[in-house]
Amino acid sequence: MTELRRALPRMGAIDVWYFDSKTLSAPDVEKLSRTLGPEERASIDRFRDEALRRRHAVARVMVLSVLGEYLGAPTSAIAFDRSRYGKPFVIAPEAAPTIRFNVSHSDAMTIIAVANGLEVGIDIERIRRDIPVDTIAPSAFTPKELSALSRVSPDDRFPAFFACWTRKEALLKAQGTGLSRSPKEVEVGLGREGESLQTGGWILTALDVASDYAAAVALEGAEIAVDLVPWDPPSSPEA
Ligand SMILES: CC(C)(COP(=O)(O)OP(=O)(O)OC[C@H]1O[C@@H](n2cnc3c(N)ncnc32)[C@H](O)[C@@H]1OP(=O)(O)O)[C@@H](O)C(=O)NCCC(=O)NCCS
């Protein structure tokens, strides 16, 4: 049995790892990418856009490195499968069958939630101010959420929109459907700083990981304690 290196969070707690890939130079990214297996590198190379390729390469290395911390396993020993709607889960090594994780990226930020035996979902979005909120919100928000959004001051409109959106997506990712289920079917509200919400066996809360980003995490159960952990890329990655 492989020995766990970093203890998994206790039940009702999660570790949220975060990283801004803008801090890496192009050679750093290339060096990190070389730690990935040929299949993974090929899947990253399919992105034509340089920024997307960079983001996916860093995210891939980060997922393997973070999970390796708990599993006490080399990255080459970690394998995944995906659920019906595409949610990845760990199938090897078998030492820590209770590990649950979920990933989100937006722009240069990647965040990963790790939980113990409880399903978890996470979402991050850069707060863009060039999106047609008036068109998108009615197709994704409930009447109550739309009404709350209409009462928000113009300055807070975009942050409030993304706060609600990330709460919805985190919940749908925790449940495993992602956006194959309409976000309009779940009511999560706009939320307030530090405020968590319990809904149908799930609890969700906003995360403050970086300015200009909205983020939220949802966990199975009625308790959520978040430990934010900055990720350090491996300084001398495995060849
Ligand atoms: C999950 C989903 C909401 C992600 O949207 P997004 O905002 O573009 O992306 P994020 O950065 O927040 O999250 C992406 C990560 O979520 C995870 N993910 C994918 N599907 C997921 C699901 N159904 N539930 C939870 N997490 C999922 C993956 O780790 C993915 O990262 P990867 O593409 O590098 O593997 C969206 O892709 C979706 O709704 N997918 C499911 C529906 C679908 O059509 N599935 C196809 C059948 S396989």
The ligand as an SDF file (V2000), in Angstrom:
LIG
                    3D

 48 50  0  0  0  0  0  0  0  0999 V2000
  -17.6380   20.9190  -16.6060 C   0  0  0  0  0  0  0  0  0  0  0  0
  -17.8840   22.1940  -17.3600 C   0  0  0  0  0  0  0  0  0  0  0  0
  -18.9840   22.9460  -16.6420 C   0  0  0  0  0  0  0  0  0  0  0  0
  -16.5680   22.9900  -17.3410 C   0  0  0  0  0  0  0  0  0  0  0  0
  -16.7320   24.2550  -17.8630 O   0  0  0  0  0  0  0  0  0  0  0  0
  -15.5770   25.3850  -18.0060 P   0  0  0  0  0  0  0  0  0  0  0  0
  -16.0350   26.5870  -17.2510 O   0  0  0  0  0  0  0  0  0  0  0  0
  -15.2890   25.5520  -19.4290 O   0  0  0  0  0  0  0  0  0  0  0  0
  -14.2850   24.7980  -17.3850 O   0  0  0  0  0  0  0  0  0  0  0  0
  -13.5750   24.7850  -15.9590 P   0  0  0  0  0  0  0  0  0  0  0  0
  -12.2260   25.3070  -16.1740 O   0  0  0  0  0  0  0  0  0  0  0  0
  -14.3740   25.3890  -14.8430 O   0  0  0  0  0  0  0  0  0  0  0  0
  -13.5220   23.2130  -15.6250 O   0  0  0  0  0  0  0  0  0  0  0  0
  -12.9030   22.3190  -16.4860 C   0  0  0  0  0  0  0  0  0  0  0  0
  -12.5910   21.0720  -15.7220 C   0  0  0  0  0  0  0  0  0  0  0  0
  -13.7670   20.5550  -15.1020 O   0  0  0  0  0  0  0  0  0  0  0  0
  -13.6360   19.1370  -14.9960 C   0  0  0  0  0  0  0  0  0  0  0  0
  -14.8690   18.5640  -15.5210 N   0  0  0  0  0  0  0  0  0  0  0  0
  -15.1880   18.2050  -16.7950 C   0  0  0  0  0  0  0  0  0  0  0  0
  -16.4560   17.7260  -16.8400 N   0  0  0  0  0  0  0  0  0  0  0  0
  -16.9350   17.7890  -15.5870 C   0  0  0  0  0  0  0  0  0  0  0  0
  -18.1850   17.4360  -14.9860 C   0  0  0  0  0  0  0  0  0  0  0  0
  -19.1960   16.9320  -15.6910 N   0  0  0  0  0  0  0  0  0  0  0  0
  -18.3540   17.6520  -13.6590 N   0  0  0  0  0  0  0  0  0  0  0  0
  -17.3570   18.1740  -12.9240 C   0  0  0  0  0  0  0  0  0  0  0  0
  -16.1500   18.5190  -13.4260 N   0  0  0  0  0  0  0  0  0  0  0  0
  -15.9450   18.3370  -14.7400 C   0  0  0  0  0  0  0  0  0  0  0  0
  -12.4050   18.7330  -15.7950 C   0  0  0  0  0  0  0  0  0  0  0  0
  -11.3650   18.4940  -14.8870 O   0  0  0  0  0  0  0  0  0  0  0  0
  -12.1090   19.9640  -16.6120 C   0  0  0  0  0  0  0  0  0  0  0  0
  -10.7460   20.1610  -16.8530 O   0  0  0  0  0  0  0  0  0  0  0  0
  -10.0350   19.4990  -18.1320 P   0  0  0  0  0  0  0  0  0  0  0  0
  -10.8750   19.8790  -19.2920 O   0  0  0  0  0  0  0  0  0  0  0  0
   -8.6920   20.1180  -18.1160 O   0  0  0  0  0  0  0  0  0  0  0  0
  -10.0460   18.0510  -17.8420 O   0  0  0  0  0  0  0  0  0  0  0  0
  -18.3390   21.9390  -18.8250 C   0  0  0  0  0  0  0  0  0  0  0  0
  -17.2630   21.4440  -19.5650 O   0  0  0  0  0  0  0  0  0  0  0  0
  -19.4780   20.9230  -18.8650 C   0  0  0  0  0  0  0  0  0  0  0  0
  -20.6070   21.2740  -18.5730 O   0  0  0  0  0  0  0  0  0  0  0  0
  -19.1730   19.6490  -19.1710 N   0  0  0  0  0  0  0  0  0  0  0  0
  -20.1290   18.5530  -18.9510 C   0  0  0  0  0  0  0  0  0  0  0  0
  -21.1840   18.4190  -19.9800 C   0  0  0  0  0  0  0  0  0  0  0  0
  -20.7640   17.7510  -21.2190 C   0  0  0  0  0  0  0  0  0  0  0  0
  -21.1820   18.1400  -22.2490 O   0  0  0  0  0  0  0  0  0  0  0  0
  -19.9420   16.6800  -21.1350 N   0  0  0  0  0  0  0  0  0  0  0  0
  -19.5370   15.9920  -22.3310 C   0  0  0  0  0  0  0  0  0  0  0  0
  -19.7370   14.5180  -22.1250 C   0  0  0  0  0  0  0  0  0  0  0  0
  -18.2210   13.7470  -21.6720 S   0  0  0  0  0  0  0  0  0  0  0  0
  1  2  1  0
  2  3  1  0
  2  4  1  0
  2 36  1  0
  4  5  1  0
  5  6  1  0
  6  7  2  0
  6  8  1  0
  6  9  1  0
  9 10  1  0
 10 11  2  0
 10 12  1  0
 10 13  1  0
 13 14  1  0
 14 15  1  0
 15 16  1  0
 15 30  1  0
 16 17  1  0
 17 18  1  0
 17 28  1  0
 18 19  1  0
 18 27  1  0
 19 20  2  0
 20 21  1  0
 21 22  1  0
 21 27  2  0
 22 23  1  0
 22 24  2  0
 24 25  1  0
 25 26  2  0
 26 27  1  0
 28 29  1  0
 28 30  1  0
 30 31  1  0
 31 32  1  0
 32 33  2  0
 32 34  1  0
 32 35  1  0
 36 37  1  0
 36 38  1  0
 38 39  2  0
 38 40  1  0
 40 41  1  0
 41 42  1  0
 42 43  1  0
 43 44  2  0
 43 45  1  0
 45 46  1  0
 46 47  1  0
 47 48  1  0
M  END
$$$$
